[in-house]
Amino acid sequence: MVAFFGFLYWIWNDISTAKPLAKPTVMIAIPRGTTFDESLALLLRLGVIERTFPIRFYLKIMGGYPMIQAGIYEFHSPLSPLGAMAVLREGAKAERLTVIEGWTRWDIAQAMAKIPALRLKDGKSALPLFNDVSLNADLDTRARDLEG
């Protein structure tokens, strides 16, 4: 009986103790179709949690695993595994940018600067992003920028 309560104490201590992460903020992208187990493995690999068994055991006892939406998640240090599950339960943060027909790169850069998740000082700091054609190479090998 003592061993059982010791085990429960270990589980609770493990999942409720906030620990420092490798960085002050860890951003994780969870792709569409990712299972809960795959999400836990990603959290483990990126250092958000130290082990999966305690949180998996706790969630199973408490009524199941949360549904996880695809998207970008932000985890702030220090964080407990229960805190990480709360971030996942809240859902991904979605930022949208609507590009209006006829906008130039400067118009788009100004709109991008208003999105907090991009952490741009101003529209000018977004302009260099329009010159990175590496993601567009399969569509147009001669492109010099992303405008047009």
DSSP file with accessible surface (Angstrom, degrees, kcal/mol):
  #  RESIDUE AA STRUCTURE BP1 BP2  ACC     N-H-->O    O-->H-N    N-H-->O    O-->H-N    TCO  KAPPA ALPHA  PHI   PSI    X-CA   Y-CA   Z-CA
    1    1 A M     >        0   0  166      0, 0.0     4,-2.1     0, 0.0     5,-0.2   0.000 360.0 360.0 360.0 -40.1    0.0    0.0    0.0
    2    2 A V  H  >  +     0   0  128      1,-0.2     4,-2.5     2,-0.2     5,-0.2   0.902 360.0  53.0 -63.4 -40.0    2.9    2.4    0.8
    3    3 A A  H  > S+     0   0   84      1,-0.2     4,-2.4     2,-0.2    -1,-0.2   0.900 107.2  52.4 -62.9 -38.7    4.4    1.6   -2.6
    4    4 A F  H  > S+     0   0  110      2,-0.2     4,-2.4     1,-0.2    -1,-0.2   0.938 111.8  44.2 -63.2 -47.2    1.2    2.5   -4.3
    5    5 A F  H  X S+     0   0  117     -4,-2.1     4,-2.5     1,-0.2    -1,-0.2   0.865 112.0  54.1 -67.8 -33.6    0.9    5.9   -2.6
    6    6 A G  H  X S+     0   0   40     -4,-2.5     4,-2.3     2,-0.2    -1,-0.2   0.906 108.3  49.7 -63.0 -40.9    4.6    6.5   -3.2
    7    7 A F  H  X S+     0   0   70     -4,-2.4     4,-2.5     2,-0.2    -2,-0.2   0.930 111.1  48.6 -62.6 -46.6    3.9    5.8   -6.9
    8    8 A L  H  X S+     0   0   61     -4,-2.4     4,-2.7     1,-0.2     5,-0.2   0.896 110.6  51.5 -62.0 -39.2    1.0    8.2   -6.9
    9    9 A Y  H  X S+     0   0  154     -4,-2.5     4,-2.9     2,-0.2     5,-0.2   0.923 109.4  50.1 -63.5 -41.8    3.1   10.9   -5.2
   10   10 A W  H  X S+     0   0   99     -4,-2.3     4,-2.6     2,-0.2    -2,-0.2   0.930 111.4  48.9 -62.1 -44.2    5.9   10.4   -7.8
   11   11 A I  H  X S+     0   0    7     -4,-2.5     4,-2.4     2,-0.2     5,-0.2   0.957 114.6  44.2 -58.9 -52.5    3.3   10.8  -10.6
   12   12 A W  H  X S+     0   0  132     -4,-2.7     4,-1.8     1,-0.2    -2,-0.2   0.920 114.3  49.1 -62.3 -43.8    1.8   14.0   -9.1
   13   13 A N  H  X S+     0   0   70     -4,-2.9     4,-1.2    -5,-0.2    -1,-0.2   0.915 112.1  49.6 -61.8 -41.8    5.2   15.5   -8.3
   14   14 A D  H  < S+     0   0    7     -4,-2.6    -2,-0.2    -5,-0.2    -1,-0.2   0.919 116.1  39.6 -65.5 -44.3    6.4   14.8  -11.8
   15   15 A I  H  < S+     0   0    0     -4,-2.4    67,-2.4     1,-0.2    68,-0.3   0.713 119.1  44.7 -82.8 -19.0    3.5   16.3  -13.6
   16   16 A S  H  < S+     0   0   43     -4,-1.8     2,-0.6    -5,-0.2    -1,-0.2   0.555  87.8  96.6-103.4  -8.0    2.9   19.3  -11.4
   17   17 A T     <  -     0   0   51     -4,-1.2     2,-0.3    -5,-0.2    62,-0.1  -0.731  69.7-136.5 -88.2 121.6    6.5   20.6  -10.9
   18   18 A A        -     0   0   54     -2,-0.6    62,-0.3    62,-0.2    -2,-0.1  -0.582  24.9-172.1 -76.5 132.5    7.5   23.4  -13.2
   19   19 A K  B     -A   79   0A  52     60,-2.1    60,-2.4    -2,-0.3     2,-0.1  -0.931  29.0 -99.2-124.7 149.9   10.9   22.9  -14.7
   20   20 A P        -     0   0  109      0, 0.0     2,-0.2     0, 0.0    57,-0.0  -0.409  35.3-137.7 -68.3 142.1   13.0   25.3  -16.8
   21   21 A L        -     0   0   19      2,-0.2    27,-0.1    -2,-0.1    26,-0.1  -0.481  27.9-103.3 -89.7 169.3   12.9   24.7  -20.6
   22   22 A A  S    S+     0   0   97     24,-0.3    -1,-0.1    25,-0.2    25,-0.1   0.833 108.7  24.5 -62.8 -32.7   16.1   24.9  -22.8
   23   23 A K  S    S-     0   0  133      1,-0.1    -2,-0.2     0, 0.0    54,-0.2  -0.900  88.1-111.1-127.5 159.6   14.9   28.3  -24.0
   24   24 A P  S    S+     0   0  106      0, 0.0    53,-2.8     0, 0.0     2,-0.4   0.874 108.7  22.6 -59.2 -35.2   12.6   30.9  -22.4
   25   25 A T  E     -B   76   0B  41     51,-0.2     2,-0.5     2,-0.0    51,-0.2  -0.998  69.7-163.5-134.9 129.9   10.0   30.2  -25.1
   26   26 A V  E     -B   75   0B   9     49,-3.0    49,-2.9    -2,-0.4     2,-0.5  -0.969   8.3-159.0-113.8 121.8    9.7   27.0  -27.2
   27   27 A M  E     -B   74   0B  80     -2,-0.5     2,-0.4    47,-0.2    47,-0.2  -0.880  11.5-174.4-100.7 132.3    7.6   27.2  -30.3
   28   28 A I  E     -B   73   0B   5     45,-2.8    45,-3.1    -2,-0.5     2,-0.6  -0.995  16.0-150.5-131.0 132.3    6.2   23.9  -31.7
   29   29 A A  E     -B   72   0B  63     -2,-0.4    43,-0.2    43,-0.2    41,-0.1  -0.894   9.9-162.4-100.4 122.7    4.3   23.3  -34.9
   30   30 A I  E     -B   71   0B   5     41,-3.2    41,-2.4    -2,-0.6     3,-0.1  -0.928  18.2-137.9-105.5 113.5    1.9   20.3  -34.7
   31   31 A P    >   -     0   0   82      0, 0.0     3,-1.6     0, 0.0    41,-0.0  -0.286  29.9 -86.3 -70.3 157.3    1.0   19.2  -38.2
   32   32 A R  T 3  S+     0   0  224      1,-0.2     3,-0.1    38,-0.1    37,-0.1  -0.308 114.8  27.3 -58.7 138.3   -2.6   18.2  -39.1
   33   33 A G  T 3  S+     0   0   71      1,-0.3     2,-0.3    -3,-0.1    -1,-0.2   0.449  82.3 146.8  87.3   1.1   -3.3   14.5  -38.4
   34   34 A T    <   -     0   0   33     -3,-1.6    -1,-0.3     1,-0.1    34,-0.2  -0.530  42.3-134.7 -72.6 131.4   -0.8   14.3  -35.5
   35   35 A T     >  -     0   0   70     -2,-0.3     4,-2.3    -3,-0.1     5,-0.2  -0.329  22.1-107.5 -78.9 168.2   -1.9   11.9  -32.8
   36   36 A F  H  > S+     0   0   25      1,-0.2     4,-2.6     2,-0.2     5,-0.2   0.923 121.6  51.2 -61.8 -44.2   -1.7   12.6  -29.1
   37   37 A D  H  > S+     0   0   81      1,-0.2     4,-2.3     2,-0.2    -1,-0.2   0.899 109.9  49.3 -61.4 -40.0    1.1   10.1  -28.7
   38   38 A E  H  > S+     0   0  104      2,-0.2     4,-2.0     1,-0.2    -1,-0.2   0.888 110.3  51.6 -66.1 -36.4    3.0   11.8  -31.6
   39   39 A S  H  X S+     0   0    0     -4,-2.3     4,-2.4     2,-0.2    -2,-0.2   0.920 109.7  49.0 -65.6 -43.0    2.4   15.2  -30.0
   40   40 A L  H  X S+     0   0    0     -4,-2.6     4,-2.5     1,-0.2    -2,-0.2   0.913 109.4  52.5 -61.6 -41.1    3.8   13.9  -26.6
   41   41 A A  H  X S+     0   0   44     -4,-2.3     4,-2.8     1,-0.2    -1,-0.2   0.889 109.3  49.9 -62.3 -37.6    6.8   12.5  -28.5
   42   42 A L  H  X S+     0   0   24     -4,-2.0     4,-2.2     2,-0.2     6,-0.2   0.926 109.9  49.8 -66.5 -43.8    7.4   15.9  -30.0
   43   43 A L  H  <>S+     0   0    1     -4,-2.4     5,-2.4     1,-0.2     6,-1.1   0.900 113.3  47.7 -60.8 -39.8    7.2   17.6  -26.6
   44   44 A L  H ><5S+     0   0   71     -4,-2.5     3,-1.4     4,-0.2    -2,-0.2   0.945 111.0  49.6 -65.4 -48.2    9.6   15.1  -25.2
   45   45 A R  H 3<5S+     0   0  179     -4,-2.8    -2,-0.2     1,-0.3    -1,-0.2   0.859 113.2  46.7 -62.6 -34.2   12.1   15.5  -28.1
   46   46 A L  T 3<5S-     0   0   77     -4,-2.2    -1,-0.3    -5,-0.2   -24,-0.3   0.362 116.8-111.4 -93.9   6.3   12.0   19.3  -27.9
   47   47 A G  T < 5S+     0   0   38     -3,-1.4    -3,-0.2     2,-0.3   -25,-0.2   0.631  82.1 122.4  80.7  16.3   12.5   19.3  -24.1
   48   48 A V  S   <S+     0   0    6     -5,-2.4     2,-0.3    -6,-0.2    -4,-0.2   0.871  84.3  22.1 -77.8 -35.0    9.1   20.6  -23.0
   49   49 A I        -     0   0    7     -6,-1.1    -2,-0.3    -9,-0.2    -1,-0.2  -0.923  68.3-145.3-126.2 155.3    8.5   17.4  -20.9
   50   50 A E  S    S+     0   0  112     -2,-0.3     2,-0.3     1,-0.3    -1,-0.1   0.721  82.0   2.9 -91.1 -26.6   11.1   15.0  -19.5
   51   51 A R        -     0   0   94      1,-0.1     4,-0.4   -37,-0.1    -1,-0.3  -0.980  55.1-144.3-157.1 155.0    9.1   11.8  -19.9
   52   52 A T  S  > S+     0   0   28     -2,-0.3     4,-2.4     2,-0.1     5,-0.2   0.756  83.0  76.3 -96.1 -27.1    5.7   10.8  -21.2
   53   53 A F  H  > S+     0   0  102      1,-0.2     4,-3.0     2,-0.2     5,-0.3   0.913  93.2  49.5 -57.1 -50.5    4.6    8.0  -18.9
   54   54 A P  H  > S+     0   0    0      0, 0.0     4,-2.5     0, 0.0    -1,-0.2   0.935 116.0  41.6 -59.6 -43.5    3.5   10.2  -15.9
   55   55 A I  H  > S+     0   0    1     -4,-0.4     4,-2.6     2,-0.2     5,-0.2   0.901 115.4  50.6 -71.4 -36.3    1.4   12.6  -17.9
   56   56 A R  H  X S+     0   0   69     -4,-2.4     4,-2.1     2,-0.2    -1,-0.2   0.933 112.4  47.4 -63.9 -44.3   -0.1    9.8  -20.0
   57   57 A F  H  X S+     0   0   58     -4,-3.0     4,-2.3    -5,-0.2     5,-0.2   0.945 113.1  48.5 -60.8 -48.8   -1.0    7.8  -16.8
   58   58 A Y  H  X S+     0   0   56     -4,-2.5     4,-2.4    -5,-0.3    -2,-0.2   0.929 112.4  47.4 -59.6 -47.5   -2.5   10.9  -15.2
   59   59 A L  H  <>S+     0   0    2     -4,-2.6     5,-2.7     1,-0.2     4,-0.5   0.882 110.3  52.7 -65.2 -36.3   -4.6   11.8  -18.2
   60   60 A K  H ><5S+     0   0  145     -4,-2.1     3,-0.8    -5,-0.2    -1,-0.2   0.932 112.8  44.3 -63.6 -44.1   -5.8    8.2  -18.6
   61   61 A I  H 3<5S+     0   0  111     -4,-2.3    -2,-0.2     1,-0.2    -1,-0.2   0.881 113.0  52.5 -67.2 -36.5   -7.0    8.1  -14.9
   62   62 A M  T 3<5S-     0   0  119     -4,-2.4    -1,-0.2    -5,-0.2    -2,-0.2   0.407 133.3 -74.9 -86.8   1.5   -8.6   11.6  -15.2
   63   63 A G  T < 5S-     0   0   70     -3,-0.8    -3,-0.2    -4,-0.5    -2,-0.1   0.693  79.8 -58.6 119.8  19.4  -10.7   10.8  -18.3
   64   64 A G      < -     0   0   34     -5,-2.7    -2,-0.1    -6,-0.1    -3,-0.0  -0.297  66.3 -50.3 109.5 173.0   -8.7   10.7  -21.4
   65   65 A Y        -     0   0   89     -2,-0.1     2,-0.1     1,-0.1   -29,-0.0  -0.592  54.4-111.7 -89.7 145.3   -6.4   12.6  -23.7
   66   66 A P        -     0   0   19      0, 0.0     2,-0.4     0, 0.0    -1,-0.1  -0.386  31.4-107.9 -73.0 152.4   -7.2   16.1  -24.9
   67   67 A M        -     0   0  172     22,-0.1     2,-0.5    -2,-0.1    24,-0.1  -0.661  36.2-149.8 -74.4 134.2   -8.0   16.7  -28.6
   68   68 A I        -     0   0   30     -2,-0.4     2,-0.2   -34,-0.2    21,-0.1  -0.941   2.3-146.0-115.0 127.3   -5.1   18.6  -30.1
   69   69 A Q        -     0   0  116     -2,-0.5   -39,-0.1    19,-0.4     2,-0.1  -0.597  25.3-107.7 -85.6 149.3   -5.5   21.0  -33.0
   70   70 A A  S    S+     0   0   41     -2,-0.2     2,-0.3    22,-0.1    22,-0.2  -0.446  73.5  77.9 -68.5 146.7   -2.9   21.4  -35.7
   71   71 A G  E    S-B   30   0B  25    -41,-2.4   -41,-3.2    -2,-0.1     2,-0.5  -0.925  81.4 -41.7 148.9-167.5   -1.0   24.6  -35.4
   72   72 A I  E     -BC  29  93B  78     21,-0.5    21,-1.8    -2,-0.3     2,-0.4  -0.828  47.7-168.0-100.4 130.2    1.7   26.6  -33.7
   73   73 A Y  E     -B   28   0B   3    -45,-3.1   -45,-2.8    -2,-0.5     2,-0.5  -0.934   9.1-150.9-120.5 143.9    2.0   26.3  -29.9
   74   74 A E  E     -B   27   0B  54     -2,-0.4     2,-0.5   -47,-0.2   -47,-0.2  -0.959   9.7-169.2-118.2 122.2    4.1   28.5  -27.6
   75   75 A F  E     -B   26   0B   0    -49,-2.9   -49,-3.0    -2,-0.5     2,-0.4  -0.947   9.0-153.6-114.5 127.4    5.5   27.1  -24.3
   76   76 A H  E     -B   25   0B  96     -2,-0.5   -51,-0.2   -51,-0.2    -2,-0.0  -0.848  28.8 -86.4-107.2 136.9    7.0   29.4  -21.8
   77   77 A S  S    S+     0   0   39    -53,-2.8     2,-0.1    -2,-0.4     3,-0.0  -0.569 103.1  41.4 -82.6 145.5    9.7   28.4  -19.2
   78   78 A P  S    S+     0   0   87      0, 0.0     2,-0.3     0, 0.0    -2,-0.1   0.674  81.9 159.6 -76.8 157.7    9.4   27.3  -16.5
   79   79 A L  B     -A   19   0A  24    -60,-2.4   -60,-2.1    -2,-0.1   -62,-0.1  -0.999  31.1-145.7-149.0 139.7    6.6   24.8  -17.3
   80   80 A S     >  -     0   0   19     -2,-0.3     4,-2.3   -62,-0.3     5,-0.2  -0.624  35.8-109.3 -95.2 162.2    5.1   21.6  -15.8
   81   81 A P  H  > S+     0   0    7      0, 0.0     4,-2.2     0, 0.0     5,-0.2   0.888 123.2  53.8 -58.5 -35.6    3.7   18.8  -17.8
   82   82 A L  H  > S+     0   0   38    -67,-2.4     4,-1.9     1,-0.2   -66,-0.1   0.895 107.6  51.0 -64.6 -37.6    0.2   19.8  -16.6
   83   83 A G  H  > S+     0   0   21    -68,-0.3     4,-2.0     2,-0.2    -1,-0.2   0.895 107.8  52.2 -64.3 -39.4    1.0   23.3  -17.8
   84   84 A A  H  X S+     0   0    0     -4,-2.3     4,-2.1     1,-0.2    -2,-0.2   0.906 108.4  50.8 -63.6 -39.7    2.0   21.9  -21.2
   85   85 A M  H  X S+     0   0    0     -4,-2.2     4,-2.5     1,-0.2    -1,-0.2   0.877 106.9  54.7 -66.5 -35.0   -1.3   20.0  -21.4
   86   86 A A  H  X S+     0   0   39     -4,-1.9     4,-1.9     2,-0.2    -1,-0.2   0.909 106.9  50.6 -64.3 -40.0   -3.2   23.3  -20.6
   87   87 A V  H  X S+     0   0   28     -4,-2.0     4,-1.0     1,-0.2    -2,-0.2   0.930 112.1  47.6 -62.0 -43.7   -1.4   25.0  -23.5
   88   88 A L  H  < S+     0   0    1     -4,-2.1   -19,-0.4     1,-0.2     3,-0.4   0.879 110.1  52.3 -65.5 -37.6   -2.5   22.1  -25.8
   89   89 A R  H  < S+     0   0  136     -4,-2.5    -1,-0.2     1,-0.2    -2,-0.2   0.851 102.5  59.1 -66.4 -35.6   -6.0   22.2  -24.5
   90   90 A E  H  < S-     0   0  137     -4,-1.9    -1,-0.2    -5,-0.2    -2,-0.2   0.792 109.5-130.1 -63.7 -28.8   -6.3   25.9  -25.3
   91   91 A G     <  -     0   0    4     -4,-1.0    -1,-0.1    -3,-0.4    -2,-0.1  -0.143  31.4 -47.6  98.1 165.1   -5.6   25.3  -28.9
   92   92 A A        -     0   0   24    -22,-0.2     2,-0.6    -4,-0.1   -19,-0.2  -0.340  52.7-116.3 -71.8 150.0   -3.2   26.7  -31.4
   93   93 A K  B     -C   72   0B 127    -21,-1.8   -21,-0.5    -2,-0.1     2,-0.5  -0.771  32.7-161.6 -85.2 123.8   -2.7   30.4  -31.9
   94   94 A A        -     0   0   80     -2,-0.6     2,-0.4   -23,-0.1   -23,-0.0  -0.933   9.9-173.3-113.1 128.7   -3.8   31.4  -35.4
   95   95 A E        -     0   0  102     -2,-0.5     2,-0.4    20,-0.1    20,-0.0  -0.973  10.4-160.5-115.9 133.9   -2.8   34.6  -37.0
   96   96 A R        -     0   0  221     -2,-0.4     2,-0.4     2,-0.0    -2,-0.0  -0.912  10.1-169.9-118.0 146.8   -4.3   35.5  -40.3
   97   97 A L        -     0   0   67     -2,-0.4     2,-0.6     2,-0.0    15,-0.0  -0.984   8.4-158.1-133.9 118.7   -3.1   37.9  -42.9
   98   98 A T        -     0   0  111     -2,-0.4     2,-0.7    13,-0.0    -2,-0.0  -0.890   8.3-153.6 -98.4 120.0   -5.4   38.8  -45.8
   99   99 A V        -     0   0   79     -2,-0.6     2,-0.3     4,-0.0     3,-0.1  -0.861  13.9-142.4 -95.2 118.9   -3.4   40.1  -48.8
  100  100 A I    >   -     0   0   94     -2,-0.7     3,-2.3     1,-0.1     8,-0.1  -0.615  27.8 -98.4 -85.5 136.2   -5.6   42.4  -50.9
  101  101 A E  T 3  S+     0   0  192     -2,-0.3    -1,-0.1     1,-0.3     3,-0.1  -0.266 110.8  28.4 -53.6 131.7   -5.3   42.3  -54.6
  102  102 A G  T 3  S+     0   0   71      1,-0.3    -1,-0.3    -3,-0.1     2,-0.1   0.263  85.4 136.6  99.0 -12.3   -3.1   45.1  -55.8
  103  103 A W    <   -     0   0   86     -3,-2.3    -1,-0.3     1,-0.1     2,-0.1  -0.431  44.5-141.4 -66.0 145.2   -1.0   45.4  -52.6
  104  104 A T     >  -     0   0   48     -2,-0.1     4,-2.4    -3,-0.1     5,-0.2  -0.437  32.9 -93.9 -94.3 175.4    2.7   45.8  -53.1
  105  105 A R  H  > S+     0   0   26      1,-0.2     4,-2.5     2,-0.2     5,-0.1   0.836 127.3  55.4 -59.7 -31.4    5.4   44.2  -50.9
  106  106 A W  H  > S+     0   0  143      2,-0.2     4,-2.0     1,-0.2    -1,-0.2   0.897 107.1  48.4 -71.7 -37.5    5.5   47.4  -48.8
  107  107 A D  H  > S+     0   0   70      2,-0.2     4,-1.9     1,-0.2    -2,-0.2   0.924 113.9  46.7 -64.5 -44.6    1.7   47.1  -48.1
  108  108 A I  H  X S+     0   0   29     -4,-2.4     4,-2.7     1,-0.2    -2,-0.2   0.912 109.8  53.9 -64.5 -41.7    2.1   43.5  -47.2
  109  109 A A  H  X S+     0   0    1     -4,-2.5     4,-2.0     1,-0.2    -1,-0.2   0.900 107.4  50.9 -61.2 -40.2    5.1   44.2  -45.0
  110  110 A Q  H  X S+     0   0  105     -4,-2.0     4,-0.6     1,-0.2    -1,-0.2   0.910 111.8  47.1 -63.6 -40.8    3.1   46.9  -43.1
  111  111 A A  H >< S+     0   0   17     -4,-1.9     3,-0.9     1,-0.2    -2,-0.2   0.894 110.1  53.3 -66.9 -39.1    0.3   44.4  -42.5
  112  112 A M  H >< S+     0   0   25     -4,-2.7     3,-1.8     1,-0.2     6,-0.2   0.872 100.3  61.5 -63.2 -35.5    2.8   41.7  -41.4
  113  113 A A  H 3< S+     0   0   26     -4,-2.0    -1,-0.2     1,-0.3     7,-0.2   0.742  96.5  61.0 -65.2 -19.5    4.3   44.1  -38.8
  114  114 A K  T << S+     0   0  168     -3,-0.9    -1,-0.3    -4,-0.6    -2,-0.2   0.488  82.2  92.5 -86.2  -3.1    0.9   44.2  -37.1
  115  115 A I    X>  -     0   0   18     -3,-1.8     3,-1.4    -4,-0.2     4,-0.5  -0.822  65.1-156.9 -94.9 110.5    0.9   40.5  -36.3
  116  116 A P  G >4 S+     0   0   98      0, 0.0     3,-1.4     0, 0.0    -1,-0.2   0.840  87.2  63.2 -57.3 -35.7    2.5   40.0  -32.9
  117  117 A A  G 34 S+     0   0   46      1,-0.3    -2,-0.0     2,-0.1   -22,-0.0   0.780  97.0  58.2 -64.0 -24.5    3.6   36.4  -33.5
  118  118 A L  G <4 S-     0   0   81     -3,-1.4    -1,-0.3    -6,-0.2    -5,-0.1   0.685  93.6-148.5 -78.7 -18.5    5.9   37.5  -36.3
  119  119 A R    <<  +     0   0  155     -3,-1.4     2,-0.4    -4,-0.5    -2,-0.1   0.896  34.3 162.0  53.1  48.2    7.8   39.8  -33.8
  120  120 A L        -     0   0   39     -5,-0.4    -1,-0.2    -8,-0.2     3,-0.1  -0.836  39.3-145.6 -98.8 137.1    8.7   42.4  -36.4
  121  121 A K  S    S-     0   0  193     -2,-0.4     2,-0.3     1,-0.2    -1,-0.1   0.909  75.6 -30.1 -65.3 -43.8    9.8   45.9  -35.3
  122  122 A D  S >> S-     0   0   76     -3,-0.1     3,-0.7     1,-0.0     4,-0.5  -0.921  75.9 -77.1-160.0-178.3    8.1   47.5  -38.3
  123  123 A G  H >> S+     0   0    1     -2,-0.3     3,-1.2     1,-0.2     4,-0.9   0.841 121.3  62.8 -62.6 -33.3    7.2   47.0  -41.9
  124  124 A K  H >4 S+     0   0  160      1,-0.3     3,-0.6     2,-0.2    -1,-0.2   0.856  96.5  57.8 -62.0 -33.7   10.8   47.6  -43.0
  125  125 A S  H <4 S+     0   0   43     -3,-0.7    -1,-0.3     1,-0.2     4,-0.2   0.687 103.3  54.9 -72.8 -14.4   12.0   44.6  -41.1
  126  126 A A  H XX S+     0   0    0     -3,-1.2     3,-1.4    -4,-0.5     4,-0.5   0.722  86.9  81.5 -85.6 -21.8    9.6   42.4  -43.0
  127  127 A L  G X< S+     0   0   32     -4,-0.9     3,-1.6    -3,-0.6     4,-0.3   0.858  82.0  60.0 -57.8 -39.6   10.9   43.4  -46.4
  128  128 A P  G >4 S+     0   0   81      0, 0.0     3,-1.6     0, 0.0     4,-0.3   0.815  94.0  67.4 -60.2 -24.3   14.0   41.1  -46.5
  129  129 A L  G X4 S+     0   0   94     -3,-1.4     3,-1.0     1,-0.3    -2,-0.2   0.809  91.2  62.0 -64.3 -26.9   11.6   38.1  -46.2
  130  130 A F  G << S+     0   0   21     -3,-1.6    16,-2.4    -4,-0.5    17,-0.3   0.597  97.6  58.3 -75.0 -10.6   10.3   38.9  -49.7
  131  131 A N  G <  S+     0   0   89     -3,-1.6     2,-1.2    -4,-0.3    -1,-0.2   0.499  77.5  98.7 -97.1  -5.1   13.7   38.3  -51.2
  132  132 A D    <   +     0   0   86     -3,-1.0     3,-0.4    -4,-0.3     4,-0.1  -0.699  41.6 167.7 -85.8  98.3   14.0   34.7  -50.0
  133  133 A V    >>  +     0   0   44     -2,-1.2     3,-1.2     1,-0.2     4,-0.6   0.379  46.2 102.4 -93.0   5.6   13.0   32.7  -53.1
  134  134 A S  G >4 S+     0   0   77      1,-0.3     3,-0.6     2,-0.2     4,-0.2   0.851  82.5  48.0 -61.2 -35.7   14.2   29.3  -51.7
  135  135 A L  G 34 S+     0   0  155     -3,-0.4    -1,-0.3     1,-0.2     3,-0.2   0.641 113.5  49.1 -78.5 -12.2   10.6   28.2  -50.9
  136  136 A N  G X> S+     0   0   37     -3,-1.2     4,-2.0     1,-0.1     3,-1.6   0.408  78.7 103.0-103.6   0.0    9.5   29.3  -54.4
  137  137 A A  T << S+     0   0   48     -3,-0.6    -1,-0.1    -4,-0.6    -2,-0.1   0.808  76.5  56.2 -59.8 -32.8   12.2   27.6  -56.4
  138  138 A D  T 34 S+     0   0  139     -4,-0.2    -1,-0.3    -3,-0.2     3,-0.2   0.731 112.9  42.3 -74.5 -16.7   10.0   24.7  -57.5
  139  139 A L  T <4 S+     0   0  142     -3,-1.6     2,-0.3     1,-0.3    -2,-0.2   0.825 133.8   6.4 -93.7 -39.0    7.5   27.2  -59.0
  140  140 A D    ><  -     0   0   65     -4,-2.0     3,-1.1    -7,-0.2    -1,-0.3  -0.793  55.1-172.7-150.7 103.4    9.8   29.7  -60.7
  141  141 A T  T 3  S+     0   0  124     -2,-0.3    -4,-0.1     1,-0.2    -1,-0.1   0.669  89.2  53.2 -72.5 -14.5   13.5   29.0  -60.8
  142  142 A R  T 3  S+     0   0  207     -5,-0.0    -1,-0.2     2,-0.0    -5,-0.1   0.430  77.6 126.6 -99.8   0.9   14.2   32.5  -62.3
  143  143 A A    <   -     0   0   20     -3,-1.1   -10,-0.1     1,-0.1     3,-0.1  -0.323  38.4-171.0 -64.5 137.3   12.3   34.5  -59.6
  144  144 A R  S    S-     0   0  220      1,-0.2     2,-0.3     3,-0.1    -1,-0.1   0.616  72.5  -1.1 -99.7 -21.3   14.4   37.3  -57.9
  145  145 A D  S    S-     0   0   49      2,-0.2   -14,-0.2   -13,-0.1    -1,-0.2  -0.905  74.9-103.6-153.8-178.3   11.8   38.0  -55.2
  146  146 A L  S    S+     0   0   76    -16,-2.4     2,-0.2    -2,-0.3   -15,-0.1   0.399  78.2 112.5 -97.4   2.0    8.3   36.9  -54.1
  147  147 A E              0   0   80    -17,-0.3    -2,-0.2     1,-0.0    -3,-0.1  -0.541 360.0 360.0 -76.9 139.5    6.4   39.8  -55.4
  148  148 A G              0   0  120     -2,-0.2    -1,-0.0     0, 0.0   -44,-0.0  -0.296 360.0 360.0 100.4 360.0    4.0   39.1  -58.3
